[in-house]
C-alpha cells in the first residue's frame, strides 16, 4: 500500500479525490489517499502551497513532494523541505495557457479593441499587418513558454524567445542572458512574460527594459506579478512608451480595488485565469510520478533547487 497525503485546501478534495483515484487505478497503483495521515507513514505528498503544511520535517519516509502548481517559488526555499520536489506541468495547464496567450496576442495584433469598444457609427477602417510582419517575444522558454511560442509561430508571427540560460527550440530564434534580453526587447512589438519568479527575474520589466521596447509596445503577463516593476510600467503607460498591458498576475491577489491598474485605460486586468491546473490531467501527472518513484526511475518535472524552478 502506497500512502499519499493530499495536502491542499479542503475544497479541492471533492475535485481531486475522484480524479486521482481513477489515475491511480489506471496505473495499477495500490494507494491509500488521505487528508489526515500519520506523517511518519506518508510516501508522497500531493501539495498546494496554500495547503495546511509548511514544515516537512515530520515526513521522514516521504519520497517526493508533488506540487499541484506550476510555480514553486513559495516552497523551493523552505529549509525543512529535503525531499525531491516536482512542479506541475500537465496538458490541461499547457492548453489553457496557449489559448489565453494566443487570444490576447491576436487581440492586440488585430487592434480589436478599437472596433469592439468604439461602436460610434463612424466608419474608420484600419487594416493590421500580417502576423509575419509582427514580432512577438516570449520571455521564458519552459514548457509553457515553448508551447505558446510554437502556437504563435504556427500563426506565422515572427516569434523570438528569451531565457536566462541558452536553449534551443525548433523553429524559434532564441536569445539568452542580459545582452540577449536587450536584443529581444528591442525587436518585439508584443512581449509575453512566462518566466518563473526567482531573485534573478524579479522586476525584469523595469524602467530600463521598458525603455528598450519599441514605442507603443504591448506587454502580456500571465507569468508572475513580481516580474514587473509596477510603478515603472504605469509611468511607461502614461508616457505612451508602452501602448497597453494585459495583466493576469499580480504581486497581491486578489488585486486591491484601489490599485491604479483597475482604472488605467491602458491596462486590462484579468483575475489570474490565464490557465488553471485541471484535476483530470494533473492527476495523471501525479500518478505517473508515483509510479516512477515506486519503480526507482527519475521523476518528471523535478525542481532544480539552485535555479528555483
C-alpha positions as CSV (number, residue, x, y, z in Angstrom):
1,X,0.0,0.0,0.0
2,X,1.3,3.4,-1.0
3,X,0.3,6.2,1.4
4,X,-0.4,9.5,-0.3
5,X,-1.2,12.7,1.7
6,X,-3.5,15.2,-0.2
7,X,-2.1,18.5,1.2
8,X,-4.3,21.2,-0.3
9,X,-7.3,23.2,0.7
10,X,-10.4,21.2,1.7
11,X,-12.5,22.5,-1.2
12,X,-10.1,20.8,-3.6
13,X,-10.7,17.4,-2.2
14,X,-14.0,16.8,-4.0
15,X,-12.4,17.7,-7.3
16,X,-9.2,15.8,-7.0
17,X,-10.2,12.7,-5.0
18,X,-12.1,11.1,-7.9
19,X,-9.6,12.2,-10.5
20,X,-6.6,10.8,-8.5
21,X,-8.5,7.6,-7.7
22,X,-9.1,7.0,-11.4
23,X,-5.5,7.9,-12.3
24,X,-4.0,5.5,-9.7
25,X,-6.3,2.7,-10.9
26,X,-5.2,3.2,-14.5
27,X,-1.6,2.6,-13.5
28,X,-2.5,-0.3,-11.1
29,X,-1.2,1.6,-8.1
30,X,-2.5,0.5,-4.7
31,X,-2.9,3.8,-3.0
32,X,-4.3,5.0,0.3
33,X,-5.2,8.6,-0.4
34,X,-5.9,10.6,2.7
35,X,-6.1,14.2,4.1
36,X,-5.2,13.3,7.7
37,X,-2.2,10.9,7.8
38,X,0.4,9.9,10.3
39,X,3.3,11.9,8.9
40,X,5.8,9.1,9.5
41,X,3.8,6.8,7.2
42,X,3.5,9.2,4.2
43,X,5.2,8.1,1.0
44,X,4.2,11.0,-1.2
45,X,2.7,14.4,-0.6
46,X,0.3,15.9,-3.2
47,X,0.9,19.5,-2.4
48,X,-0.5,23.0,-2.9
49,X,1.4,26.0,-1.4
50,X,-1.8,27.3,0.2
51,X,-2.4,24.0,1.9
52,X,-2.0,23.1,5.6
53,X,1.7,22.1,5.8
54,X,4.8,24.3,5.8
55,X,7.0,22.1,8.0
56,X,8.1,18.9,6.2
57,X,10.4,17.7,9.0
58,X,7.9,15.0,10.3
59,X,7.6,13.4,6.9
60,X,10.7,11.2,7.3
61,X,9.5,8.5,4.9
62,X,8.3,10.7,2.1
63,X,9.9,10.0,-1.3
64,X,8.7,13.2,-3.1
65,X,6.5,16.3,-2.8
66,X,4.4,16.6,-5.9
67,X,3.1,20.1,-6.4
68,X,-0.3,20.9,-7.9
69,X,1.0,24.3,-9.0
70,X,3.4,25.2,-11.9
71,X,5.1,27.9,-9.7
72,X,7.2,26.7,-6.8
73,X,8.7,30.0,-5.6
74,X,6.9,29.9,-2.3
75,X,8.2,26.5,-1.3
76,X,11.5,25.9,-3.1
77,X,13.5,27.8,-0.4
78,X,11.8,26.0,2.5
79,X,14.6,24.7,4.7
80,X,12.5,21.8,6.0
81,X,11.9,20.5,2.5
82,X,14.6,18.0,2.0
83,X,12.6,15.6,-0.2
84,X,12.6,15.8,-4.0
85,X,10.1,18.5,-5.2
86,X,8.3,18.2,-8.6
87,X,6.4,21.0,-10.2
88,X,3.2,20.6,-12.2
89,X,3.3,20.5,-15.9
90,X,0.2,19.0,-17.4
91,X,-1.6,19.0,-20.7
92,X,-4.6,21.0,-19.4
93,X,-2.5,23.7,-17.9
94,X,-0.5,24.0,-21.1
95,X,-3.5,24.1,-23.4
96,X,-5.2,26.7,-21.3
97,X,-2.2,28.9,-21.3
98,X,-1.7,28.6,-25.1
99,X,-5.4,29.6,-25.6
100,X,-5.2,32.6,-23.3
101,X,-1.9,33.9,-24.7
102,X,-2.9,33.3,-28.3
103,X,-6.2,35.1,-27.8
104,X,-4.7,38.2,-26.2
105,X,-1.8,38.4,-28.7
106,X,-4.3,38.3,-31.6
107,X,-6.5,40.9,-29.8
108,X,-3.6,43.4,-29.7
109,X,-2.2,42.4,-33.1
110,X,-5.6,42.9,-34.8
111,X,-6.4,46.0,-32.9
112,X,-9.7,44.5,-31.9
113,X,-10.4,47.0,-29.0
114,X,-10.7,49.8,-31.5
115,X,-13.8,48.2,-33.0
116,X,-15.3,46.4,-30.0
117,X,-15.1,49.4,-27.7
118,X,-16.0,52.1,-30.3
119,X,-19.3,51.4,-31.9
120,X,-19.8,55.1,-32.7
121,X,-21.3,54.8,-36.2
122,X,-18.1,56.3,-37.7
123,X,-16.6,54.2,-40.5
124,X,-12.8,54.2,-39.9
125,X,-11.1,51.1,-41.3
126,X,-7.6,50.3,-40.1
127,X,-6.0,47.1,-41.6
128,X,-3.5,45.4,-39.3
129,X,-0.2,44.0,-40.7
130,X,0.1,40.3,-41.4
131,X,1.3,38.2,-38.5
132,X,4.5,37.5,-40.3
133,X,5.3,41.2,-40.0
134,X,4.7,41.4,-36.3
135,X,7.4,40.4,-33.8
136,X,6.4,38.7,-30.6
137,X,8.9,38.0,-27.8
138,X,8.2,35.2,-25.4
139,X,10.3,35.6,-22.2
140,X,10.6,32.3,-20.6
141,X,11.1,29.1,-22.5
142,X,9.9,26.4,-20.1
143,X,7.2,24.0,-21.1
144,X,4.5,26.8,-21.2
145,X,6.7,29.3,-22.9
146,X,7.7,26.9,-25.6
147,X,4.1,25.8,-26.2
148,X,2.9,29.4,-26.5
149,X,5.9,30.4,-28.8
150,X,5.2,27.4,-31.1
151,X,1.5,28.2,-31.3
152,X,2.2,31.8,-32.2
153,X,4.8,30.6,-34.8
154,X,2.1,28.4,-36.3
155,X,0.0,31.5,-36.8
156,X,3.1,32.9,-38.7
157,X,4.0,35.6,-36.1
158,X,7.7,36.4,-36.1
159,X,8.4,34.8,-32.7
160,X,11.6,35.2,-30.7
161,X,12.3,33.6,-27.4
162,X,14.4,34.5,-24.4
163,X,15.6,32.6,-21.4
164,X,18.2,33.1,-18.7
165,X,20.4,30.3,-20.0
166,X,20.9,29.1,-23.6
167,X,18.1,27.0,-25.1
168,X,17.3,25.6,-28.5
169,X,13.7,25.4,-29.7
170,X,12.8,24.1,-33.2
171,X,11.8,27.0,-35.5
172,X,12.4,29.7,-32.9
173,X,15.2,32.3,-32.7
174,X,16.4,32.0,-29.1
175,X,18.2,34.6,-27.1
176,X,19.7,34.3,-23.6
177,X,21.5,36.3,-20.9
178,X,21.3,40.1,-20.3
179,X,22.5,41.0,-23.8
180,X,20.0,38.7,-25.4
181,X,17.2,40.2,-23.3
182,X,18.0,43.6,-24.6
183,X,18.1,42.4,-28.2
184,X,14.8,40.6,-27.8
185,X,13.0,43.6,-26.2
186,X,14.3,46.0,-28.8
187,X,12.7,43.9,-31.6
188,X,9.3,43.0,-30.1
189,X,6.0,44.9,-30.5
190,X,4.3,42.3,-28.2
191,X,6.0,40.8,-25.2
192,X,4.7,37.7,-23.4
193,X,6.0,37.1,-19.9
194,X,6.2,33.4,-18.9
195,X,9.3,33.4,-16.6
196,X,9.3,31.8,-13.2
197,X,9.7,34.2,-10.2
198,X,13.2,34.0,-8.9
199,X,15.6,36.6,-7.5
200,X,17.1,36.9,-10.9
201,X,13.8,37.5,-12.7
202,X,12.1,39.9,-10.2
203,X,11.5,43.2,-11.9
204,X,12.9,42.0,-15.2
205,X,10.5,44.5,-16.7
206,X,11.6,47.8,-15.2
207,X,12.3,51.4,-16.3
208,X,15.5,50.4,-18.2
209,X,14.0,47.4,-20.1
210,X,10.7,49.2,-20.8
211,X,12.7,52.0,-22.5
212,X,14.3,49.4,-24.8
213,X,10.9,48.4,-26.3
214,X,9.5,49.9,-29.5
215,X,7.3,52.9,-28.6
216,X,3.7,51.6,-28.2
217,X,4.7,48.0,-27.5
218,X,2.2,45.7,-25.7
219,X,3.0,43.7,-22.6
220,X,1.1,40.5,-21.8
221,X,1.8,38.9,-18.4
222,X,0.3,35.5,-17.5
223,X,3.5,34.5,-15.7
224,X,4.2,36.1,-12.3
225,X,3.3,39.5,-10.9
226,X,6.7,40.2,-9.5
227,X,8.3,40.1,-13.0
228,X,7.1,43.7,-13.4
229,X,8.1,46.9,-11.6
230,X,4.5,48.2,-11.3
231,X,5.5,51.9,-10.9
232,X,7.8,51.8,-13.9
233,X,5.1,50.2,-16.0
234,X,2.5,52.8,-15.0
235,X,5.0,55.6,-15.9
236,X,5.7,54.0,-19.3
237,X,2.0,53.6,-20.0
238,X,1.3,57.3,-19.1
239,X,4.1,58.4,-21.4
240,X,3.0,56.3,-24.3
241,X,6.2,54.3,-24.3
242,X,4.0,51.2,-23.7
243,X,0.7,51.1,-25.6
244,X,-1.1,48.6,-23.4
245,X,-0.5,46.0,-20.7
246,X,-2.7,42.9,-20.3
247,X,-2.0,41.5,-16.8
248,X,-3.3,38.3,-15.3
249,X,-1.0,38.0,-12.3
250,X,-0.1,40.5,-9.6
251,X,2.1,40.9,-6.5
252,X,-1.0,40.9,-4.3
253,X,-4.0,38.8,-5.3
254,X,-6.8,39.5,-5.4
255,X,-5.7,42.8,-6.8
256,X,-6.9,45.5,-4.4
257,X,-9.9,47.6,-5.7
258,X,-7.9,50.8,-5.2
259,X,-4.9,49.6,-7.3
260,X,-4.3,52.0,-10.2
261,X,-4.3,49.2,-12.7
262,X,-8.0,48.8,-12.4
263,X,-8.8,52.4,-13.6
264,X,-5.9,52.8,-16.1
265,X,-7.2,53.0,-19.7
266,X,-4.0,51.3,-20.9
267,X,-4.4,48.2,-18.7
268,X,-6.5,45.1,-18.9
269,X,-6.8,43.2,-15.7
270,X,-7.8,39.5,-15.8
271,X,-8.2,37.7,-12.4
272,X,-5.5,35.0,-12.7
273,X,-7.4,33.0,-15.2
274,X,-4.8,32.5,-17.9
275,X,-4.6,28.9,-17.1
276,X,-5.7,26.6,-14.3
277,X,-4.5,23.2,-13.3
278,X,-7.2,20.7,-14.4
279,X,-7.8,17.9,-12.0
280,X,-8.1,15.2,-14.6
281,X,-4.8,15.9,-16.4
282,X,-3.0,16.9,-13.2
283,X,-4.0,13.6,-11.6
284,X,-2.4,11.7,-14.5
285,X,0.9,13.5,-13.9
286,X,0.8,12.8,-10.1
287,X,0.1,9.2,-10.7
288,X,2.9,8.8,-13.2
289,X,5.4,10.4,-10.8
290,X,4.3,8.0,-8.0
291,X,4.7,5.1,-10.4
292,X,8.2,6.3,-11.3
293,X,9.0,6.7,-7.6
294,X,8.0,3.2,-6.8
295,X,9.9,1.9,-9.8
296,X,13.0,3.8,-8.9
297,X,13.1,5.8,-12.2
298,X,13.5,9.6,-12.5
299,X,10.7,11.9,-11.6
300,X,9.0,14.1,-14.1
301,X,9.5,17.9,-13.7
302,X,11.9,17.7,-10.9
303,X,12.7,21.2,-9.5
304,X,16.3,22.4,-9.6
305,X,16.8,24.0,-6.2
306,X,19.7,26.1,-7.3
307,X,17.7,27.7,-10.2
308,X,14.5,27.9,-8.2
309,X,12.3,26.1,-10.8
